[in-house]
Amino acid sequence: MDRRILAALAEDGRASLRELAEQVGLSQTPLLRRVRRLEQAGVIAGYGVRIDNSRLGHTVSVYVAVTLSAQSEDALAAFEREIVRAPEVMSCFLMTGGSDYMLRVVVPSIAAYEGFLTRSLTRMPGVAHIQSSFALRAVIQRTTPPLG
């Protein structure tokens, strides 16, 4: 039942309690109890809105592999302190393999990406190598993991 609730909320987080209860087949009181329990357990981390970046003029998505000159704890921490300040960076992951970090950057144009690259990313502490890949189009973008 919890998975059905999560799937329904993932589909429409603005559904009323009544609509949600009807959709999952529970009355409102036990549904609310389950939702609150999922929130308290941290399974439901929050509620938000999905924004279409292109409608706001941010039509270019770039995946950026970043390699640092050193991989010490201090070097990683210094980079992370700076990267979180860059509003163009939608996500940043510490990686294994050939690069240290993978970024997803959203900007309005290639010129804007060049500006981000030259005025921000290349000036961050310890950055030794950057490899950029431009996304041509999104095929799928899930926001919820498999609930089965």
MDAnalysis code that builds the backbone (N, CA, C; Angstrom):
import MDAnalysis as mda
import numpy as np

u = mda.Universe.empty(444, n_residues=148, atom_resindex=np.repeat(np.arange(148), 3), trajectory=True)
u.add_TopologyAttr("name", ["N", "CA", "C"] * 148)
u.add_TopologyAttr("resid", np.arange(1, 149))
u.add_TopologyAttr("resname", ["MET", "ASP", "ARG", "ARG", "ILE", "LEU", "ALA", "ALA", "LEU", "ALA", "GLU", "ASP", "GLY", "ARG", "ALA", "SER", "LEU", "ARG", "GLU", "LEU", "ALA", "GLU", "GLN", "VAL", "GLY", "LEU", "SER", "GLN", "THR", "PRO", "LEU", "LEU", "ARG", "ARG", "VAL", "ARG", "ARG", "LEU", "GLU", "GLN", "ALA", "GLY", "VAL", "ILE", "ALA", "GLY", "TYR", "GLY", "VAL", "ARG", "ILE", "ASP", "ASN", "SER", "ARG", "LEU", "GLY", "HIS", "THR", "VAL", "SER", "VAL", "TYR", "VAL", "ALA", "VAL", "THR", "LEU", "SER", "ALA", "GLN", "SER", "GLU", "ASP", "ALA", "LEU", "ALA", "ALA", "PHE", "GLU", "ARG", "GLU", "ILE", "VAL", "ARG", "ALA", "PRO", "GLU", "VAL", "MET", "SER", "CYS", "PHE", "LEU", "MET", "THR", "GLY", "GLY", "SER", "ASP", "TYR", "MET", "LEU", "ARG", "VAL", "VAL", "VAL", "PRO", "SER", "ILE", "ALA", "ALA", "TYR", "GLU", "GLY", "PHE", "LEU", "THR", "ARG", "SER", "LEU", "THR", "ARG", "MET", "PRO", "GLY", "VAL", "ALA", "HIS", "ILE", "GLN", "SER", "SER", "PHE", "ALA", "LEU", "ARG", "ALA", "VAL", "ILE", "GLN", "ARG", "THR", "THR", "PRO", "PRO", "LEU", "GLY"])
u.atoms.positions = np.array([
    [0.822, -1.200, 0.000],
    [0.000, 0.000, 0.000],
    [0.865, 1.263, 0.000],
    [1.974, 1.222, 0.769],
    [2.860, 2.386, 0.790],
    [3.408, 2.690, -0.599],
    [3.734, 1.660, -1.344],
    [4.260, 1.873, -2.703],
    [3.195, 2.489, -3.612],
    [1.961, 2.099, -3.446],
    [0.880, 2.692, -4.232],
    [0.717, 4.169, -3.879],
    [0.826, 4.472, -2.603],
    [0.739, 5.871, -2.159],
    [1.887, 6.678, -2.754],
    [3.100, 6.129, -2.679],
    [4.272, 6.833, -3.228],
    [4.135, 7.052, -4.726],
    [3.665, 6.040, -5.441],
    [3.491, 6.170, -6.893],
    [2.457, 7.247, -7.217],
    [1.364, 7.274, -6.459],
    [0.327, 8.282, -6.704],
    [0.839, 9.680, -6.399],
    [1.586, 9.833, -5.312],
    [2.147, 11.148, -4.976],
    [3.204, 11.576, -5.984],
    [3.987, 10.621, -6.474],
    [5.003, 10.945, -7.478],
    [4.353, 11.425, -8.771],
    [3.203, 10.880, -9.089],
    [2.485, 11.275, -10.296],
    [1.836, 12.646, -10.135],
    [1.253, 12.900, -8.947],
    [0.587, 14.175, -8.709],
    [0.684, 14.523, -7.226],
    [1.729, 15.243, -6.867],
    [1.946, 15.640, -5.486],
    [0.951, 16.671, -4.989],
    [0.149, 17.222, -5.884],
    [-0.848, 18.218, -5.492],
    [-2.238, 17.626, -5.325],
    [-2.367, 16.305, -5.476],
    [-3.675, 15.668, -5.329],
    [-4.194, 15.907, -3.917],
    [-5.485, 16.130, -3.809],
    [-6.086, 16.313, -2.490],
    [-6.079, 14.989, -1.749],
    [-6.256, 15.050, -0.460],
    [-6.305, 13.844, 0.357],
    [-7.430, 12.928, -0.116],
    [-8.567, 13.518, -0.454],
    [-9.702, 12.742, -0.945],
    [-9.364, 12.034, -2.252],
    [-8.748, 12.774, -3.194],
    [-8.372, 12.182, -4.482],
    [-7.353, 11.062, -4.296],
    [-6.384, 11.303, -3.443],
    [-5.346, 10.316, -3.184],
    [-5.950, 9.059, -2.551],
    [-6.836, 9.243, -1.590],
    [-7.483, 8.105, -0.923],
    [-8.271, 7.271, -1.923],
    [-9.010, 7.920, -2.809],
    [-9.774, 7.204, -3.833],
    [-8.849, 6.438, -4.768],
    [-7.754, 7.072, -5.138],
    [-6.838, 6.459, -6.089],
    [-6.182, 5.200, -5.533],
    [-5.827, 5.202, -4.256],
    [-5.118, 4.045, -3.685],
    [-6.045, 3.074, -2.971],
    [-7.322, 3.455, -2.793],
    [-8.281, 2.541, -2.195],
    [-8.265, 2.496, -0.678],
    [-7.992, 3.620, -0.049],
    [-8.038, 3.733, 1.409],
    [-8.956, 4.881, 1.780],
    [-9.434, 4.875, 3.011],
    [-10.144, 6.055, 3.495],
    [-9.102, 7.100, 3.893],
    [-9.549, 8.316, 4.093],
    [-8.620, 9.428, 4.298],
    [-7.801, 9.311, 5.580],
    [-8.392, 8.841, 6.664],
    [-7.670, 8.782, 7.937],
    [-6.490, 7.813, 7.881],
    [-6.667, 6.556, 7.453],
    [-5.492, 5.675, 7.371],
    [-4.494, 6.131, 6.308],
    [-4.984, 6.748, 5.245],
    [-4.075, 7.270, 4.227],
    [-3.184, 8.352, 4.830],
    [-3.786, 9.286, 5.532],
    [-3.017, 10.369, 6.136],
    [-2.006, 9.823, 7.137],
    [-2.397, 8.819, 7.895],
    [-1.496, 8.191, 8.861],
    [-0.285, 7.583, 8.137],
    [-0.533, 6.904, 7.029],
    [0.558, 6.289, 6.263],
    [1.468, 7.355, 5.642],
    [0.878, 8.401, 5.095],
    [1.678, 9.480, 4.491],
    [2.561, 10.127, 5.554],
    [2.010, 10.423, 6.712],
    [2.789, 11.035, 7.794],
    [3.928, 10.117, 8.233],
    [3.648, 8.804, 8.307],
    [4.690, 7.845, 8.692],
    [5.813, 7.826, 7.642],
    [5.448, 7.878, 6.359],
    [6.451, 7.918, 5.284],
    [7.268, 9.214, 5.342],
    [6.629, 10.315, 5.698],
    [7.340, 11.585, 5.846],
    [8.306, 11.513, 7.030],
    [7.840, 11.016, 8.161],
    [8.682, 10.937, 9.358],
    [9.855, 9.988, 9.171],
    [9.662, 8.937, 8.392],
    [10.739, 7.985, 8.125],
    [11.729, 8.523, 7.093],
    [11.407, 9.655, 6.465],
    [12.300, 10.239, 5.467],
    [12.144, 9.638, 4.084],
    [11.188, 8.714, 3.913],
    [10.941, 8.152, 2.579],
    [10.399, 9.245, 1.673],
    [9.459, 10.028, 2.186],
    [9.008, 11.230, 1.480],
    [9.871, 12.361, 2.022],
    [10.803, 12.817, 1.187],
    [11.780, 13.821, 1.620],
    [11.250, 15.244, 1.475],
    [10.176, 15.421, 0.740],
    [9.619, 16.749, 0.537],
    [8.702, 16.737, -0.663],
    [8.122, 17.877, -0.938],
    [7.211, 18.029, -2.067],
    [7.737, 19.166, -2.930],
    [7.589, 19.023, -4.228],
    [8.122, 20.049, -5.112],
    [7.353, 20.124, -6.412],
    [7.920, 20.880, -7.304],
    [7.321, 21.080, -8.612],
    [8.363, 20.738, -9.671],
    [7.936, 20.139, -10.771],
    [8.840, 19.874, -11.891],
    [8.744, 21.056, -12.844],
    [9.873, 21.647, -13.130],
    [9.922, 22.825, -13.992],
    [10.510, 22.430, -15.336],
    [9.877, 22.880, -16.394],
    [10.384, 22.657, -17.739],
    [11.441, 23.727, -18.002],
    [12.717, 23.332, -17.915],
    [13.819, 24.289, -18.079],
    [13.739, 25.051, -19.398],
    [13.326, 24.376, -20.466],
    [13.298, 25.037, -21.772],
    [12.278, 26.172, -21.814],
    [11.206, 26.068, -21.044],
    [10.201, 27.138, -21.012],
    [10.738, 28.394, -20.328],
    [11.813, 28.219, -19.564],
    [12.458, 29.365, -18.916],
    [13.691, 29.823, -19.685],
    [13.881, 29.248, -20.871],
    [14.996, 29.664, -21.711],
    [16.275, 28.872, -21.506],
    [16.269, 27.886, -20.637],
    [17.460, 27.068, -20.399],
    [17.368, 25.807, -21.252],
    [17.767, 25.942, -22.510],
    [17.554, 24.874, -23.486],
    [18.768, 23.969, -23.684],
    [19.893, 24.300, -23.082],
    [21.118, 23.519, -23.282],
    [21.441, 22.762, -21.993],
    [21.518, 21.428, -22.118],
    [21.934, 20.577, -20.999],
    [23.303, 20.003, -21.329],
    [24.199, 20.127, -20.365],
    [25.570, 19.664, -20.567],
    [25.939, 18.731, -19.414],
    [26.497, 17.585, -19.757],
    [27.038, 16.667, -18.759],
    [28.538, 16.865, -18.750],
    [29.076, 17.162, -17.578],
    [30.465, 17.574, -17.473],
    [31.206, 16.651, -16.516],
    [32.222, 15.974, -17.046],
    [33.091, 15.144, -16.216],
    [34.253, 16.014, -15.758],
    [34.465, 16.070, -14.453],
    [35.511, 16.911, -13.878],
    [36.513, 16.026, -13.151],
    [37.782, 16.215, -13.475],
    [38.863, 15.522, -12.781],
    [39.678, 16.561, -12.021],
    [39.945, 16.262, -10.773],
    [40.740, 17.171, -9.943],
    [42.209, 16.780, -10.003],
    [43.081, 17.717, -9.663],
    [44.522, 17.446, -9.669],
    [44.930, 16.564, -8.502],
    [44.116, 16.532, -7.445],
    [44.365, 15.666, -6.285],
    [43.027, 15.161, -5.782],
    [43.035, 13.991, -5.185],
    [41.792, 13.402, -4.703],
    [41.769, 13.291, -3.179],
    [42.505, 14.133, -2.514],
    [42.516, 14.115, -1.050],
    [41.170, 14.609, -0.528],
    [40.902, 14.319, 0.717],
    [39.662, 14.760, 1.337],
    [39.531, 16.283, 1.282],
    [40.634, 16.987, 1.521],
    [40.613, 18.450, 1.475],
    [40.330, 18.972, 0.073],
    [40.922, 18.328, -0.938],
    [40.715, 18.757, -2.326],
    [39.261, 18.556, -2.741],
    [38.692, 17.414, -2.375],
    [37.293, 17.144, -2.703],
    [36.379, 18.141, -1.993],
    [36.638, 18.385, -0.732],
    [35.814, 19.311, 0.048],
    [35.886, 20.732, -0.522],
    [37.075, 21.159, -0.935],
    [37.237, 22.512, -1.494],
    [36.429, 22.652, -2.783],
    [36.487, 21.640, -3.653],
    [35.717, 21.679, -4.893],
    [34.218, 21.700, -4.591],
    [33.791, 20.849, -3.688],
    [32.374, 20.758, -3.361],
    [31.829, 22.056, -2.755],
    [32.637, 22.727, -1.962],
    [32.209, 24.018, -1.399],
    [31.921, 25.034, -2.503],
    [32.699, 24.983, -3.572],
    [32.520, 25.940, -4.668],
    [31.408, 25.529, -5.633],
    [31.325, 24.256, -5.961],
    [30.379, 23.829, -7.001],
    [28.931, 24.042, -6.566],
    [28.657, 23.934, -5.266],
    [27.275, 24.130, -4.813],
    [26.817, 25.577, -4.979],
    [27.739, 26.492, -5.177],
    [27.401, 27.914, -5.365],
    [27.040, 28.253, -6.808],
    [27.265, 27.327, -7.728],
    [27.014, 27.597, -9.150],
    [25.560, 27.258, -9.487],
    [24.725, 28.260, -9.750],
    [23.310, 27.989, -10.004],
    [23.051, 27.198, -11.285],
    [24.006, 27.202, -12.206],
    [23.842, 26.444, -13.455],
    [23.917, 24.938, -13.231],
    [24.547, 24.532, -12.132],
    [24.750, 23.110, -11.845],
    [23.496, 22.555, -11.185],
    [22.809, 21.678, -11.913],
    [21.572, 21.087, -11.415],
    [21.846, 19.879, -10.528],
    [22.925, 19.157, -10.812],
    [23.311, 18.030, -9.964],
    [24.807, 17.823, -10.084],
    [25.374, 17.264, -9.025],
    [26.806, 16.990, -8.972],
    [26.983, 15.700, -8.199],
    [27.693, 14.752, -8.804],
    [27.917, 13.449, -8.188],
    [29.399, 13.175, -8.076],
    [29.840, 12.711, -6.921],
    [31.196, 12.187, -6.753],
    [31.196, 10.816, -7.405],
    [32.165, 10.566, -8.265],
    [32.152, 9.365, -9.105],
    [33.339, 8.450, -8.826],
    [33.204, 7.216, -9.294],
    [34.347, 6.324, -9.430],
    [34.700, 6.313, -10.910],
    [35.839, 5.740, -11.258],
    [36.195, 5.640, -12.674],
    [37.118, 6.746, -13.121],
    [36.943, 7.176, -14.354],
    [37.877, 8.095, -14.988],
    [37.816, 9.536, -14.543],
    [36.712, 9.970, -13.963],
    [36.620, 11.351, -13.499],
    [36.183, 11.359, -12.036],
    [36.401, 12.484, -11.390],
    [36.046, 12.594, -9.976],
    [34.592, 13.005, -9.768],
    [34.086, 13.878, -10.631],
    [32.719, 14.372, -10.496],
    [32.018, 14.349, -11.846],
    [30.704, 14.171, -11.799],
    [29.856, 14.320, -12.979],
    [28.812, 15.379, -12.638],
    [28.750, 16.401, -13.488],
    [27.814, 17.505, -13.299],
    [26.754, 17.471, -14.387],
    [25.569, 17.931, -14.041],
    [24.560, 18.239, -15.061],
    [24.334, 19.735, -14.973],
    [24.650, 20.414, -16.053],
    [24.594, 21.870, -16.122],
    [23.500, 22.260, -17.101],
    [22.677, 23.235, -16.734],
    [21.618, 23.728, -17.607],
    [21.832, 25.224, -17.819],
    [21.898, 25.621, -19.094],
    [22.153, 27.016, -19.467],
    [21.293, 27.386, -20.680],
    [21.130, 28.682, -20.934],
    [20.305, 29.097, -22.069],
    [20.968, 28.932, -23.438],
    [22.315, 28.848, -23.478],
    [22.979, 28.790, -24.785],
    [24.386, 28.230, -24.619],
    [24.995, 27.914, -25.744],
    [26.386, 27.457, -25.716],
    [27.288, 28.592, -25.236],
    [26.975, 29.805, -25.618],
    [27.760, 30.950, -25.146],
    [27.668, 31.078, -23.625],
    [26.494, 30.830, -23.077],
    [26.342, 30.876, -21.618],
    [27.152, 29.768, -20.960],
    [27.202, 28.600, -21.596],
    [28.025, 27.515, -21.046],
    [29.504, 27.902, -21.091],
    [29.918, 28.509, -22.193],
    [31.309, 28.957, -22.283],
    [31.627, 29.926, -21.147],
    [30.708, 30.833, -20.864],
    [30.902, 31.770, -19.754],
    [31.011, 31.053, -18.424],
    [30.137, 30.082, -18.175],
    [30.200, 29.293, -16.942],
    [31.534, 28.562, -16.853],
    [31.945, 27.992, -17.963],
    [33.193, 27.225, -18.005],
    [34.402, 28.113, -17.711],
    [34.490, 29.240, -18.398],
    [35.696, 30.078, -18.280],
    [35.708, 30.958, -17.034],
    [34.538, 31.420, -16.605],
    [34.506, 32.321, -15.451],
    [34.265, 31.615, -14.120],
    [33.829, 30.362, -14.180],
    [33.481, 29.694, -12.927],
    [34.193, 28.345, -12.772],
    [33.841, 27.389, -13.606],
    [34.316, 26.019, -13.395],
    [35.836, 25.880, -13.463],
    [36.458, 26.481, -14.456],
    [37.917, 26.338, -14.582],
    [38.673, 27.062, -13.469],
    [38.000, 27.956, -12.765],
    [38.643, 28.700, -11.674],
    [38.436, 28.043, -10.303],
    [37.684, 26.967, -10.283],
    [37.441, 26.296, -9.003],
    [38.702, 25.560, -8.561],
    [38.897, 25.436, -7.256],
    [40.138, 24.845, -6.733],
    [40.337, 23.407, -7.181],
    [41.543, 23.142, -7.696],
    [41.946, 21.785, -8.006],
    [41.471, 21.218, -9.322],
    [40.722, 21.959, -10.125],
    [40.214, 21.416, -11.386],
    [41.372, 21.233, -12.357],
    [41.571, 19.983, -12.798],
    [42.664, 19.675, -13.710],
    [42.181, 19.363, -15.120],
    [41.007, 18.738, -15.230],
    [40.525, 18.329, -16.552],
    [39.002, 18.384, -16.568],
    [38.456, 18.839, -17.700],
    [37.009, 18.943, -17.885],
    [36.667, 18.335, -19.235],
    [35.638, 17.483, -19.247],
    [35.147, 16.940, -20.515],
    [33.644, 17.180, -20.568],
    [33.195, 17.910, -21.578],
    [31.790, 18.289, -21.702],
    [31.110, 17.474, -22.787],
    [29.885, 17.021, -22.500],
    [29.044, 16.334, -23.484],
    [27.693, 17.025, -23.493],
    [27.267, 17.439, -24.683],
    [26.009, 18.159, -24.817],
    [24.874, 17.191, -25.110],
    [23.809, 17.290, -24.338],
    [22.637, 16.448, -24.564],
    [21.866, 16.983, -25.764],
    [21.508, 16.105, -26.679],
    [20.732, 16.515, -27.845],
    [19.250, 16.622, -27.513],
    [18.736, 15.643, -26.785],
    [17.342, 15.689, -26.325],
    [17.157, 14.671, -25.216],
    [16.184, 14.926, -24.381],
    [15.863, 13.995, -23.301],
    [14.983, 12.881, -23.856],
    [15.342, 11.664, -23.573],
    [14.533, 10.524, -23.964],
    [13.623, 10.129, -22.811],
    [14.168, 10.136, -21.605],
    [13.393, 9.842, -20.398],
    [14.033, 10.561, -19.226],
    [13.215, 11.092, -18.356],
    [13.705, 11.754, -17.140],
    [12.784, 11.359, -15.995],
    [13.193, 10.377, -15.271],
    [12.394, 9.922, -14.135],
    [12.761, 10.693, -12.895],
    [11.788, 10.862, -12.021],
    [12.054, 11.514, -10.743],
    [11.828, 10.567, -9.574],
    [11.323, 9.366, -9.881],
    [11.027, 8.385, -8.848],
    [11.692, 7.065, -9.205],
    [12.337, 6.411, -8.236],
    [12.938, 5.097, -8.520],
    [11.849, 4.043, -8.712],
    [12.219, 2.873, -9.219],
    [11.219, 1.805, -9.376],
    [10.575, 1.468, -8.029],
    [9.278, 1.390, -7.991],
    [8.555, 1.137, -6.752],
    [8.010, -0.288, -6.679],
    [8.301, -1.102, -7.689],
    [7.804, -2.483, -7.718],
    [8.563, -3.340, -6.808],
])
